Amino acid sequence: MATTTSSKAKTKTAKKSTKTAKASTKTTSTTTKKVAPKKTVLAKETSKTPATAKTSTPGKVKKPRTALDASTKLRIFSAVVFTGLAVAAVLLMTSAAYTLTVSYLTRDALASQATTVFAPGSQAIMDVEVRYALALLLGVAAVFALISATVLRKRYQQQVNYGVVPLRWIGLGIILAIMAEIVLALSGAQDLAVIKLVSGLMFIYVIFAYLTERRHALGLSSKATFLGGLAALSLPVLLVVGYSLNTYIYGMIRYPWYVYAVQVTFIVGLLLITKNQLKQIKMKKKWTDPVFVEKKYAMINFLALSVFAAILILGLQSS
């Protein structure tokens, strides 16, 4: 009986231990099930991290503005317009011409009795038709506008970004010289030396303007060169105004309307160029950006030349 009782006790003890093992197994599995979701959440969060990084990454990086981006279209458009105006000038304008002369001293035959008396003389050397002079002006402007936007665009862009643009000043010097010659010839100047002197002053002004821009880019004082450019520029302007006054006072006549119009266009264009450079060296607001400055020069060039050509074509159009 005792043996039977002990075996029963052992059986009960074994059953209890089995139940305890099952309970511990359930507890372990429950714990495992509870912990597993936490790991899954962390894994999901970790897997979401790259997606979050993608959404937080910025978009495409914008390229810095360049002179090519800012004014290439305007310069190409200017070249097309100038070419069209040059063709219109040749086809639509009359053959009106101005005479170029050379001045010299000669013997006055009537006054030279006992001694030789000298008197001023002049000799006509050529007649230049206005339409061909205007076509030359527009052709030069078109060529410089086109090559700066195509063939030499990289060099031009580098010059603009640096803040010194020799290519612009070379083209501007030739354009201003031809404009000044046309304006003076229409105003009554015939002496070749006077006309070429004025065109030379235009080149001197451009040289001073270039030096002003270069010294400003280097951080040096540009006041002296700027004033030197103004002095060179003032002489042609005074000469044009002087011819207008002399014609009205001594000739007692007035110019045709288109002569006054081209005079005003020429002078206003010079003032706008000077004003643009003055704002550049004084660092006025947007003029601290060399791309903006260059765009202003291109706009002034386009407007002044277009108005100048349109006035002459309308004023001297063939009937």
C-alpha positions as CSV (number, residue, x, y, z in Angstrom):
1,M,0.0,0.0,0.0
2,A,2.8,2.3,0.8
3,T,4.4,1.6,-2.5
4,T,1.1,2.3,-4.3
5,T,0.7,5.6,-2.4
6,S,4.2,6.7,-3.3
7,S,3.8,5.9,-6.9
8,K,0.6,7.9,-7.0
9,A,2.3,10.8,-5.4
10,K,5.1,10.6,-7.9
11,T,2.5,10.5,-10.7
12,K,0.8,13.6,-9.3
13,T,4.2,15.3,-8.9
14,A,5.0,14.5,-12.5
15,K,1.7,15.8,-13.7
16,K,2.2,19.0,-11.7
17,S,5.7,19.5,-13.2
18,T,4.3,18.9,-16.7
19,K,1.6,21.5,-16.1
20,T,4.3,23.9,-14.8
21,A,6.4,23.3,-17.9
22,K,3.4,23.9,-20.2
23,A,2.6,27.1,-18.3
24,S,6.1,28.3,-18.6
25,T,6.1,27.4,-22.3
26,K,2.9,29.4,-22.8
27,T,4.4,32.3,-20.8
28,T,7.5,32.2,-23.0
29,S,5.5,32.1,-26.2
30,T,3.3,34.9,-25.0
31,T,6.3,37.0,-24.2
32,T,7.8,36.2,-27.5
33,K,4.6,37.2,-29.3
34,K,4.5,40.5,-27.4
35,V,8.1,41.3,-28.1
36,A,7.9,40.4,-31.8
37,P,5.5,43.2,-32.8
38,K,7.9,45.7,-31.3
39,K,10.7,44.5,-33.4
40,T,8.5,44.5,-36.5
41,V,7.6,48.2,-35.8
42,L,11.2,49.1,-35.4
43,A,12.0,47.3,-38.6
44,K,9.2,49.1,-40.4
45,E,10.4,52.4,-39.1
46,T,13.9,51.6,-40.2
47,S,12.6,50.7,-43.6
48,K,10.7,53.9,-43.9
49,T,13.9,56.0,-43.2
50,P,15.2,55.9,-46.8
51,A,11.8,57.0,-48.1
52,T,11.7,59.9,-45.6
53,A,15.2,60.8,-46.7
54,K,14.1,60.8,-50.4
55,T,11.1,63.1,-49.6
56,S,13.3,65.5,-47.7
57,T,16.0,65.7,-50.4
58,P,15.9,69.0,-52.2
59,G,14.9,69.2,-55.9
60,K,17.1,69.9,-58.8
61,V,19.9,72.4,-58.0
62,K,19.4,75.6,-60.0
63,K,22.3,76.6,-62.2
64,P,23.8,80.0,-61.4
65,R,22.7,82.8,-63.7
66,T,25.1,83.6,-66.5
67,A,25.3,86.4,-69.0
68,L,24.3,83.8,-71.7
69,D,21.1,82.9,-69.8
70,A,20.3,86.6,-69.2
71,S,20.8,88.3,-72.5
72,T,21.5,85.7,-75.3
73,K,17.9,85.8,-76.6
74,L,17.9,89.6,-76.6
75,R,21.2,89.8,-78.5
76,I,20.1,87.2,-81.1
77,F,16.8,89.1,-81.5
78,S,18.8,92.4,-81.8
79,A,20.9,90.9,-84.6
80,V,17.8,89.8,-86.5
81,V,16.2,93.2,-86.1
82,F,19.3,95.1,-87.1
83,T,19.7,93.0,-90.2
84,G,16.1,93.6,-91.2
85,L,16.5,97.3,-90.7
86,A,19.7,97.4,-92.8
87,V,17.9,95.7,-95.7
88,A,15.0,98.1,-95.3
89,A,17.3,101.1,-95.3
90,V,18.9,100.1,-98.6
91,L,15.6,99.3,-100.3
92,L,13.3,102.0,-98.9
93,M,15.5,105.1,-98.4
94,T,16.3,107.7,-101.0
95,S,19.8,108.3,-102.4
96,A,20.2,111.4,-100.3
97,A,24.0,111.9,-99.7
98,Y,26.3,114.1,-97.7
99,T,29.6,115.5,-99.2
100,L,32.9,115.0,-97.4
101,T,35.5,117.7,-98.0
102,V,39.0,118.6,-97.0
103,S,39.9,122.2,-96.0
104,Y,43.1,124.1,-96.9
105,L,44.4,127.6,-97.5
106,T,44.7,129.0,-101.0
107,R,45.7,132.3,-102.7
108,D,42.9,134.8,-103.0
109,A,43.3,136.0,-106.6
110,L,41.3,139.2,-106.2
111,A,42.8,140.3,-102.9
112,S,46.4,139.4,-103.9
113,Q,47.7,142.5,-105.7
114,A,50.9,143.6,-104.0
115,T,51.2,140.7,-101.7
116,T,49.7,137.2,-101.5
117,V,46.5,137.0,-99.4
118,F,45.4,133.6,-98.2
119,A,41.8,132.5,-98.1
120,P,40.3,129.3,-96.8
121,G,39.3,126.7,-99.4
122,S,37.7,123.3,-99.5
123,Q,37.7,120.4,-101.9
124,A,35.0,117.7,-102.2
125,I,36.4,114.3,-102.1
126,M,33.4,112.0,-102.0
127,D,29.6,111.8,-101.6
128,V,28.3,109.2,-99.1
129,E,24.7,108.1,-99.3
130,V,23.0,108.1,-95.9
131,R,21.3,104.7,-96.5
132,Y,24.6,102.9,-97.0
133,A,26.2,104.6,-93.9
134,L,23.1,103.5,-91.9
135,A,23.3,99.9,-93.4
136,L,27.0,99.8,-92.3
137,L,26.1,100.9,-88.8
138,L,23.4,98.3,-88.5
139,G,25.5,95.6,-90.0
140,V,28.4,96.1,-87.5
141,A,25.9,96.1,-84.6
142,A,24.3,92.9,-85.9
143,V,27.7,91.1,-86.2
144,F,28.8,92.0,-82.7
145,A,25.4,91.0,-81.2
146,L,25.5,87.7,-83.0
147,I,29.1,86.6,-82.3
148,S,28.8,87.5,-78.6
149,A,25.8,85.2,-78.5
150,T,27.2,82.3,-80.5
151,V,30.9,82.0,-81.6
152,L,32.4,84.0,-78.6
153,R,29.7,83.3,-76.1
154,K,31.9,81.4,-73.6
155,R,34.5,84.1,-73.6
156,Y,31.8,86.7,-73.4
157,Q,30.2,84.9,-70.5
158,Q,33.5,84.8,-68.6
159,Q,34.1,88.5,-69.2
160,V,30.6,89.4,-67.9
161,N,30.9,87.2,-64.8
162,Y,34.3,88.8,-64.1
163,G,32.7,92.3,-64.5
164,V,34.9,93.5,-67.4
165,V,33.7,93.1,-71.0
166,P,36.3,94.3,-73.6
167,L,34.2,92.7,-76.4
168,R,31.2,95.0,-75.6
169,W,33.4,98.1,-75.5
170,I,35.0,97.3,-78.8
171,G,31.7,96.9,-80.5
172,L,30.3,100.0,-78.8
173,G,33.2,102.1,-79.9
174,I,32.7,101.3,-83.6
175,I,28.9,101.8,-83.3
176,L,29.2,105.2,-81.6
177,A,31.9,106.4,-84.0
178,I,29.6,105.6,-87.1
179,M,26.6,107.1,-85.3
180,A,28.5,110.3,-84.5
181,E,29.7,110.7,-88.1
182,I,26.1,110.3,-89.5
183,V,24.7,112.8,-87.0
184,L,27.4,115.3,-87.7
185,A,27.1,115.0,-91.5
186,L,23.3,115.5,-91.3
187,S,23.9,118.5,-89.0
188,G,26.0,120.2,-91.6
189,A,29.6,119.1,-90.8
190,Q,31.4,118.4,-94.1
191,D,35.1,118.6,-93.2
192,L,36.5,115.1,-93.1
193,A,39.0,116.0,-90.4
194,V,36.2,117.3,-88.1
195,I,34.1,114.2,-88.6
196,K,37.0,111.8,-88.0
197,L,38.1,113.8,-84.9
198,V,34.6,113.3,-83.4
199,S,34.7,109.6,-84.2
200,G,38.1,109.4,-82.6
201,L,36.7,111.1,-79.4
202,M,34.1,108.3,-79.3
203,F,36.9,105.7,-79.2
204,I,38.6,107.7,-76.5
205,Y,35.4,107.8,-74.4
206,V,35.1,104.0,-74.8
207,I,38.7,103.5,-73.7
208,F,38.0,105.5,-70.6
209,A,34.8,103.6,-70.0
210,Y,36.6,100.3,-70.2
211,L,39.3,101.5,-67.8
212,T,36.6,102.6,-65.4
213,E,35.0,99.2,-65.5
214,R,38.3,97.4,-65.1
215,R,39.4,99.5,-62.1
216,H,36.0,99.1,-60.5
217,A,36.3,95.3,-60.9
218,L,39.7,95.4,-59.2
219,G,38.4,97.4,-56.3
220,L,40.3,100.5,-57.2
221,S,39.1,104.1,-57.5
222,S,37.5,104.8,-60.9
223,K,36.6,108.4,-60.5
224,A,39.4,109.9,-62.6
225,T,38.8,107.6,-65.6
226,F,35.0,108.1,-65.4
227,L,35.5,111.9,-65.5
228,G,38.0,111.5,-68.3
229,G,35.4,109.6,-70.3
230,L,32.8,112.4,-69.6
231,A,35.2,115.0,-70.9
232,A,35.8,113.1,-74.1
233,L,32.0,112.5,-74.5
234,S,31.0,116.1,-73.9
235,L,32.9,117.5,-76.9
236,P,30.9,115.7,-79.6
237,V,27.7,116.6,-77.8
238,L,28.6,120.3,-77.7
239,L,29.6,120.1,-81.4
240,V,26.2,118.7,-82.4
241,V,24.4,121.3,-80.3
242,G,26.6,124.1,-81.8
243,Y,25.8,123.1,-85.4
244,S,22.1,123.2,-84.6
245,L,22.3,126.6,-83.1
246,N,24.5,128.0,-85.9
247,T,22.1,126.7,-88.5
248,Y,19.2,128.4,-86.8
249,I,20.9,131.7,-86.0
250,Y,23.1,132.2,-89.1
251,G,21.4,130.1,-91.6
252,M,18.0,131.2,-90.5
253,I,16.5,127.9,-91.3
254,R,15.6,124.7,-89.4
255,Y,16.7,121.2,-90.0
256,P,14.2,118.6,-91.2
257,W,12.4,116.9,-88.3
258,Y,14.5,113.7,-88.7
259,V,17.8,115.5,-88.1
260,Y,16.6,116.8,-84.7
261,A,15.2,113.4,-83.9
262,V,18.5,111.5,-84.6
263,Q,20.4,114.2,-82.7
264,V,18.2,113.7,-79.6
265,T,18.4,109.9,-80.0
266,F,22.2,110.0,-80.2
267,I,22.6,112.2,-77.1
268,V,20.0,110.3,-75.0
269,G,21.8,107.0,-75.9
270,L,25.1,108.4,-74.7
271,L,23.5,109.6,-71.4
272,L,21.9,106.2,-70.8
273,I,25.2,104.4,-71.3
274,T,26.9,106.9,-68.9
275,K,24.1,106.6,-66.3
276,N,24.3,102.8,-66.5
277,Q,28.0,102.8,-65.8
278,L,27.6,105.4,-63.0
279,K,25.1,103.1,-61.2
280,Q,27.5,100.2,-61.7
281,I,30.5,101.9,-60.0
282,K,28.2,103.2,-57.3
283,M,26.8,99.7,-56.7
284,K,23.2,100.8,-56.9
285,K,20.8,97.9,-55.9
286,K,20.6,95.5,-58.9
287,W,23.6,97.1,-60.5
288,T,25.8,95.0,-58.2
289,D,25.0,92.1,-60.4
290,P,27.2,92.1,-63.5
291,V,24.7,90.1,-65.5
292,F,22.0,92.7,-64.8
293,V,24.4,95.5,-65.9
294,E,25.2,93.7,-69.1
295,K,21.5,93.2,-69.9
296,K,21.0,96.9,-69.5
297,Y,23.8,97.7,-71.9
298,A,22.2,95.3,-74.4
299,M,18.8,96.9,-74.0
300,I,20.2,100.5,-74.5
301,N,22.1,99.4,-77.6
302,F,19.0,97.7,-79.1
303,L,16.6,100.6,-78.4
304,A,18.9,103.4,-79.4
305,L,19.9,101.8,-82.7
306,S,16.4,100.7,-83.6
307,V,14.9,104.1,-83.0
308,F,17.9,105.8,-84.8
309,A,17.4,103.6,-87.9
310,A,13.6,103.9,-87.9
311,I,13.8,107.7,-87.8
312,L,16.1,107.8,-90.8
313,I,14.1,105.3,-92.8
314,L,10.9,107.2,-92.2
315,G,12.5,110.6,-92.8
316,L,14.3,109.7,-96.0
317,Q,12.0,107.1,-97.4
318,S,11.5,107.1,-101.2
319,S,8.1,108.2,-102.4
